[in-house]
Amino acid sequence: MLPGARTEGLNFLWGSLLTVTRSDLVLMSLAALVLSLFIYLFFKEIQATISQKQAAAASGIPAQAIFYVSLILLGVIVAIALKAVGGILIYALIVTPAATALQLTYRLKHMFWLSAFNGFAVSVVGLWISFHWAIPTGAAIVLTATLLLVFAIIFSPKKRH
């Protein structure tokens, strides 16, 4: 293994599930709860801000505040999860499940739910594959997520329209 700072740098890139403590899990759970609560309470405002930021602001929705709170929450989630799963897996779990869900539905609410479910499912399947086939966990999760995305693109109901 590499000495000192190099090892720390690689841990942030790849993560280390074995070094996660109970307090890390509590912190991640709390962050997930805050994010879920924000989405639940401000879903209509988020939807308006995503689709038409200027129109949302003109109709009295605090579009700038919604936008910046969303960015801050994303940053907090990334910072908290970085130790456990690493930067590469965080990126893959933010983008790939959302891209998969986008292939399967037109409705934003369904996309949020499908994205969360996809992230959970590929994580569980990736962990199972990693355990049974003795391959790196992050790689197994990313490959599982990518495979699901490819199937979603191939069989997307949006291709029929």
C-alpha positions in Angstrom: 0.0 0.0 0.0 1.1 3.6 -0.6 2.4 5.5 2.4 0.8 8.5 4.0 -0.9 11.2 2.0 -1.2 9.1 -1.1 -3.3 6.5 0.7 -5.6 9.2 2.1 -6.0 10.7 -1.4 -6.9 7.3 -2.8 -9.4 6.7 0.0 -11.2 9.9 -1.0 -11.2 8.7 -4.6 -12.3 5.1 -4.1 -13.7 5.2 -0.6 -13.4 2.6 2.1 -16.5 0.9 3.5 -14.5 -0.8 6.1 -13.6 2.5 7.9 -17.2 3.7 8.2 -18.2 4.2 11.9 -21.5 4.2 13.6 -21.4 8.0 13.8 -20.8 8.2 10.0 -23.9 6.1 9.4 -25.9 8.3 11.7 -24.7 11.4 9.9 -25.5 9.9 6.5 -29.0 8.9 7.7 -29.6 12.3 9.1 -28.5 13.9 5.8 -30.7 11.6 3.8 -33.6 12.5 6.1 -33.0 16.2 5.6 -32.8 15.8 1.9 -36.0 13.7 1.7 -37.8 16.2 3.9 -36.7 19.1 1.7 -37.9 17.3 -1.5 -41.2 16.4 0.2 -41.9 19.9 1.5 -40.8 21.8 -1.6 -41.4 19.4 -4.5 -43.7 21.8 -6.4 -41.2 24.6 -6.0 -38.3 22.3 -7.1 -40.3 21.2 -10.1 -41.1 24.8 -11.1 -37.5 25.8 -10.6 -36.1 22.9 -12.6 -38.5 23.5 -15.6 -38.8 27.3 -15.7 -36.5 29.2 -13.3 -37.6 32.7 -14.5 -41.3 31.8 -14.6 -41.1 30.3 -11.1 -39.4 33.5 -9.8 -42.0 35.7 -11.5 -44.8 33.7 -9.9 -43.4 34.3 -6.4 -41.5 31.1 -5.9 -38.1 31.7 -4.3 -36.3 30.0 -7.2 -32.8 31.3 -6.3 -33.2 30.0 -2.7 -34.5 26.6 -3.9 -31.6 26.4 -6.3 -29.0 27.2 -3.8 -30.5 25.1 -1.0 -30.4 22.2 -3.5 -26.8 22.8 -4.3 -25.9 23.1 -0.6 -27.7 19.8 0.2 -25.9 18.1 -2.7 -22.6 19.3 -1.4 -23.3 18.2 2.1 -24.4 14.7 0.9 -21.2 14.4 -1.2 -19.0 15.5 1.7 -20.6 13.1 4.2 -20.5 10.1 1.8 -17.0 10.7 0.4 -15.3 8.8 3.2 -17.5 5.7 2.8 -17.9 5.4 -0.9 -15.4 7.7 -2.6 -15.8 10.3 -5.2 -16.1 8.0 -8.2 -18.9 6.0 -6.8 -20.7 9.1 -5.5 -20.6 10.5 -9.1 -21.8 7.2 -10.5 -24.7 6.9 -7.9 -25.8 10.5 -8.5 -25.8 10.4 -12.3 -26.5 6.8 -13.4 -29.7 6.0 -11.4 -31.2 9.4 -12.4 -30.3 8.8 -16.1 -31.9 5.4 -15.8 -35.1 6.8 -14.3 -35.2 9.5 -17.0 -35.4 6.8 -19.6 -38.4 5.2 -17.9 -40.8 8.0 -17.1 -41.9 11.5 -18.1 -43.0 12.6 -14.6 -40.5 14.2 -12.2 -42.0 12.7 -9.1 -41.7 9.2 -10.6 -38.2 10.0 -11.7 -37.2 10.9 -8.1 -38.7 7.7 -6.8 -37.3 5.5 -9.5 -33.8 7.1 -9.2 -33.8 6.4 -5.4 -34.9 2.8 -5.9 -32.4 2.3 -8.7 -29.6 3.6 -6.5 -30.6 1.3 -3.7 -31.1 -1.7 -6.0 -27.8 -1.4 -7.8 -26.0 -0.9 -4.5 -27.5 -4.1 -3.0 -26.9 -6.1 -6.2 -23.4 -4.7 -6.5 -22.5 -5.6 -2.9 -23.9 -9.1 -3.5 -21.8 -9.5 -6.7 -18.8 -8.1 -5.0 -19.1 -10.6 -2.1 -19.8 -13.7 -4.2 -17.4 -13.0 -7.1 -14.6 -11.4 -5.0 -14.4 -8.2 -7.0 -14.1 -4.6 -5.8 -17.4 -3.3 -4.4 -17.4 0.1 -6.1 -16.7 -1.5 -9.5 -19.5 -4.0 -9.1 -21.9 -1.3 -8.1 -20.9 1.0 -11.1 -21.1 -1.9 -13.5 -24.5 -2.9 -12.2 -25.8 0.6 -12.5 -24.4 1.0 -16.0 -25.9 -2.3 -17.1 -29.3 -1.2 -15.8 -28.9 2.1 -17.7 -28.1 0.3 -20.9 -31.2 -1.9 -20.5 -33.3 1.2 -19.7 -32.0 2.9 -22.9 -32.7 -0.2 -25.0 -36.2 -0.8 -23.7 -37.2 2.8 -22.9 -40.9 3.5 -23.5 -39.8 6.9 -24.7 -38.3 5.4 -27.8 -41.8 4.4 -29.0 -43.0 8.0 -29.3 
